[in-house]
Amino acid sequence: MASITLRAAQKAYGDAPPVIRDVDLAIGEHEFCVFLGPSGCGKSTLLRVIAGLEDLSSGDLFIGDKRMNEVPSAQRSVAMVFQSYALFPHMTVYENMSFGLTLAKLPKAEIEQKVRDAARVLQLEELLQRKPKELSGGQRQRVAIGRAIVRRPGVFLFDEPLSNLDATLRSQTRIEIARLHRQFEQASVVYVTHDQVEAMTLADRIVLLHAGADTARFGSIAQVGTPMELYHHPRNRFVAGFIGSPRMNFIPAQVTGVNEAHVTVRLPATNEQVVVAAAGARVQPGQEMTLGVRPEHMDIADTTSSALTREVVLVERLGEQTYVHLDQPGGQPLVAKAPGNARTERGERLRFGIAPACAYLFDQDGIALPRAQVHTGLAAAA
């Protein structure tokens, strides 16, 4: 069993700006931690640092209570599952899974027991004598996971392991990985993905990473928390816009009124007023802000909250739900989530409500205003 600690970690290549900047992170024993973020944010690089495939430029890495900066990868008690499977094509499933144990010169009986145990857990018992070319993509990925399991490491590292699978196999394998984690005893899991569904469904905690200029301004980590913490309580506009699909709607706004529990804003493009349950201690009337609201919180049936009226420009019917795209003067269309049987048509003008507890405000630096200290549906959900 092993925890992982990064202190002031940075990784740079030559004279280029750091790919990983100012990372302070603690991952507990048996925690399932997901590194999430856009392409180029450094999530795979950070995983490779933990694995020992990349060296830190500065800072420290601990696995358990041991500093690992100079420890070779083979001595770190980590096992890594790659996106590309990385199976030996000339070896059988059994030989691929047992290869590392054979190199470690374990007794044959022990090797066989460990491989058979892993094959049973992964439902590979009937495939042990097949070669990779005779397997489906999902079966190959299970073999790669099995090769990691037999080593019984303190840390499992997954680098986008499902990205080569089709949608059905991704869903099935995601469930298998979640099930396996419960059987890993005290092993920690660090899992890299750009897919929010994987992150939201698998993670005990998500580490959401910045990319580009935001990394230089704020460091690599945008926010760390449980999936629901990031969803309901984003620290900034980047987190709010990245977590959730469809993404949060953003509308330019100007503060018109402030009290302890609410901030009232005007939408300059339409002169509409919206009340937000946000603490207004650091805002003043006239201040420019950005209003944020998730598609599921734009309620067509709500006539009691702040109301906006927009023309429907596109309707996406997905069966169980409908996404209604609404005209937004001077900006990207807004998206509202409606029931699957909603009888909305393009060209229709819709009036919808935004409850104060379901709206967010972000200042000109993109930082979220604190939620007001009132009992709200969001607080209960989080």
N, C-alpha and C positions, 0 to 999 in steps of 0.2 A: 504494500500500500504506500501511496506517495502523494504528497501535496506538491504544488508548483508555485514558486514565487519569483516574480520579476521585479527588480528594483532599478529605477532610472535607466531602463534598457533603451539603447539606441543601436540602429544598424544603418550604415551608409556604405555605398560603393564608390570608392575613390573620392573625388571632389564634389560629387553630386549631393544634393540635399538628402538628409536621412530618409530612408524608407520607413523606418520605425523610429519614433521620437517620443521620449519622455514617458515610457510605459512603466507604470507601477500597478502590479496585478497579483492577486493571490487566488489560487484555485485549490479548493479543498479536496480532501480524500473522498473518493467515490463521487465527486461532483461531475456532472456532464456539462461542460462549458463549450459554448459555440462561439467561434470567431466569425463575425458577419460583417459584410461591408461591400462597397462597389469594387470593381476591378481596379487594381493599382493601389489599394489602401494598405497592403502589406500583410494581409492575414496569413497567406501561405508562407511568407518569409518568417513571420513570427513563429509559426508552427515548426518550420525547419530549424530555427534557433533552438527551440525546446528539444528537437530530435538530435541536435548536434551536427546537422548537415550544413549549418551556417554558424559563424562566430559572431558574437556581439561586438560592435565597435566600442561600446562603453556600457557600463552598468553591470548588473549581476543576475545570474540565473541560479535558483536553488530548486532541487528536486528532493523532497523531504527536508532534512536539515543540512544537506550537503551541497556546497557550491559546485556548480557544474561547468563553469566557463571553460576550463581546460580539460575536462573529462571527455574522452572519445565517445562517439555515439554508441558503440557496441557495449560500453560499460554503464550506460545510463538507465537501464531497466525500462526502456521504452520500446514500443512496437508501433510501426507506422503502416497504415493502409493508404495506398496511393490511388489517385484518380484513374490511372492507366492499368490497374491490376498488377502489372509487373510480375507476371507468372512466367516460369521457364517453359517454353512451348514443347520441349522434347521430354519433359517429365510428366508423370501421371499426377493426378490430384494428390494422392498419398505422398508422392516424392516431393511435390511442391510444399505441402504442409509440414513435412518432416525435415526439410532441408536444413533449417537453422538449428534444429536439435541435433541433427547428425554432425554438423560442424562443431557443435559444442561437446561432441563425444559422449552424449548420454547413452546409457544402456539401451539396447534394442527393445527390450520389453517395456521400458519406461516410455520410449518414443512411441511405440505402437499404442500404448494405453492412452497417451495424451492426444494422439491424432484421432483415435477412435472416439474418444470422449467429445472432441471438438466437432467431428463429423456428425455425431448424433445430434448435438445441439443445433447444428446448421443444416440438418437434413441432407447431408452429403454422403451418407453411408453407401448408397447404391452407385455412387459416382467415383469412388476412390481409385479405380483403375483406368479411368478415362483421362485423356489428355485435354489441355485447354481448348483446342480447336473443336472438340466434340461437345463443348458446353455452351449454354446461352450466356448472355451478358450478366444476368443476375446470378447464375451459378458461378461464373468466374469471380464475381465480386465476393461471393460467400467463401470461395476458396482463399482469396486474399485475406479476408477477415479471419478465417480459420488458421492461416499461417501465423497471424498475430496472436490469436488466442492461445495456441499451444505453448507459446513462450511464457505465458502467465506473467506479463510485465506489471510494473507498478503504474504505468501510464500508457494509455492507448491514444494514438494520434491518427486522425482521419483527415485526409486532404481531398475535399470534394469527392467523396467516394461514389456518389450516385449520379454524377453529371453525365456519364456515358450511357445511362439507362433510359428506357422509354418511361412515359408517365406512370403506367401501371406497375412496372418493376420498381420504379423509384418509391412508390407508395408502399409496396410490399416489403422492400428492403429496409425502408425507414422504420417500419414496425418491428422488423427483426432486430435492427440495431438497438432500438429502445428496449426490447425484451432482453437482448444479450447484456445490456448495461446492468440490468438488475441481477445478472448472474456473475458479474465480474468481481464479486466479493468487494474488496476495498479499492480496486483500481480506479484511477481518475481517467476521464475521457476529455480530450480536446478535439473539437470537430470544426473544420473549416468549410464554409459554404457561402455562396452568394444568394441562396434561395431562402427567402423568409419563412416559407412553410416548414422547411426542415428545421430552421432555427427555432421557430415558435413552438413546434410540436416536440422537439427532442430536448431542448436545453433546460437545465436547472437555472443557469444564468447565461445571458448573452453578453458578449463583448463586442460592441458596435464600433467599428474603426472609421475614422475620417480618411479622406483622400485629398490629394492636391493641396491647394492653398490653406485649407482648414487645418491640415496637419501642422503646418508651420505656425499657425496662430494659436491653436489650442492643444497641440500634441496629437498623438495617433488615436487615443481612445476618446470617442464621442460620449459614450455612456456605458456603464456596466449595470446590469440588473436582471431581474426575472423577466420573462417575456411580457407579462402583464404590466410590470413597472414601466418598461420602455414604451409599451403601447399606450397606456393611459397617462403616464407622467413623463413625457419627453422633456429633456433638459433644454433642447434647442430646436431650431427649425430643421436642421439636418436630420436629427433623429425622428422628428415628427413626420417628415416627408419620406424617410426611407422605410420605416416600419408601417405596414398596412398596405393592402392592395384591394382596390385602387388607392393611390396615395392620398394623403390629406389635401383638402382644398386650401389654397392660400389667397387672401383677398386684401389689397391695400386698405388701410383704415386710419382714422384719426381720432384721438381721444377727445371726448366731449364732456365726460363726467366721471368723477371718481368718488368712491366711498370705501369703507373697510372691507366690504364683501363683494363689491361689483365694480367693474369698469364699463362705461358705456362708450361705444365708438360709432363714428359715422363712416359710411362707405362713400368716399368722394365721387366715385363714378356714377352712383345712383341716388345718393343722398339718403340712403336707408340707415336706420339705427339698429345696433345689435348690443345686447347686454351680455357681458361675460363675467362668470364667477371667478374673478382673479383678484388677488391682493394688489391694491393700487398704490402702495406706499412709495414706490419709486417712479411713478408716472404722473404727468401733469396734463391738464387740458391743452389741446393743440399739438400734442406729441404724435409723431408719425409711428404707426405700428403695423403689424401684419396680423390679420385675423385668420385663424386656422380652424377648420371644421372637417371632421371625417365624413365620408359619403353616407355612412349608416346613421349619422346624427342630423342629416338634413331631412327632416320629417315632413312629408307631404301632408300627413293627416293632422299635424300639430298647428292649431290656430291660436294657442295661448302664449307662445314664446315670441321672440323677435322674428318677424316675418320678412322674407325676401320674395320677390317675384321675378321669374326669368322665363325666357322662351326655350323650349326644348329643341335642340339641334340634332340629337341622335339618341336612339333607344337601342340598347343591347339587351336582348332577351336570352337569358342563360338557363331557363327552366325554373329552378327554385328561387331565382332572384333576377331582378332587372336593374341595369345601370342606365340612369337617365343623365345624359350630357346636356348641360344648360348654358346658354349664352352668358358670357361675362364681359361686359364692356371693357375694352382695352387690355384684356388678359386671356389666359387659357380658359376654356370652358370648365365650369364646375361639374362635378359628378355627384349625383345623389343615388343612393341605393334604395330600391323599392321592392316590394314583394314580386314574386315571379308572375303573378296574375294581374299586375298593375296594367290598367288600360290607358296608358300614356302614349301619345302619338307625337311625331315630329311636327313642329310648328305651334303646338299648344303652349299657352302661358300657364305656368304653375306657380302657386304660392306655397311656400314651405317654411316651417319653423325651425329655429335653432335654439335649443334650451340653453340657458346660461351655463349650466354645469357641463355642457358638452362642447363648449367653444374654448379656444386657446388664443392667447395673445403673445406675440414675439416682438421684441424691440428691434431697433435698426441694426444691432449686431447679431440678430437671430436668436437671442437668449429668451427662453420662455419666462413669462411672468409667473410667480408662484401661484398655485391654486389657492383660492380663498378658503379659510378654515371653517367650512360649512359642510353639513352632511349632504353629499351628492351621490347620484347613481354611479359616477365615475369612481369615487372613493370606495364605494362598496364593491364595485367590480374588480378593483385593483387589489 
